[in-house]
Amino acid sequence: EVQLVESGGDLVQPGGSLRLSCAVSGFTVSSSAVGWVRQALGKGLEWVSRMNGGGSIKYEAFVEGRFTVSRDNAKNTLYLQMNSLKAEDTAVYYCELVEGGYWGKGTLVTVSS
C-alpha cells in the first residue's frame, strides 16, 4: 500500500526557514518521480517542485532559489527545505507520488509575524 506522510509544518516568521519531511512506504523514493504541491486557503493547487527517479529536480518559478528538494534513500523520505519564507508561502504542503497520483494528507505552513 502506498502511503505518504508529511510533517514539519509550523508557524514561522517571514524570512525564516522550515524543513518539511515526507516519509513514504509502498514504493521506493529513489526510483520514483515524486514532488511537492501546495494549496493556500481559498486557492487552487500550485506545483512547487518535482524530482524524478534519476534525481533531476525542477522547481516552479516562484521558488526563486529559496527551496531545495532532497531525499534520503535509506530512510525512504523526501524533504523540502524552505528558506527566506514569505507570507505568500502560507499553504498546506503535500508530497506526491507522480505515478498513480498518490498524495499525503499535507502539513500546514504558516508564515506570519
Secondary structure, DSSP 8 states (H G I E B T S, - for coil): --EEEEE---EE-TT--EEEEEEEESS-GGGS-EEEEEE-TTS-EEEEEEE-TT--EEE-GGGTT-EEEEEETTTTEEEEEE-S--GGG-EEEEEEETTTTEE---EEEEE--
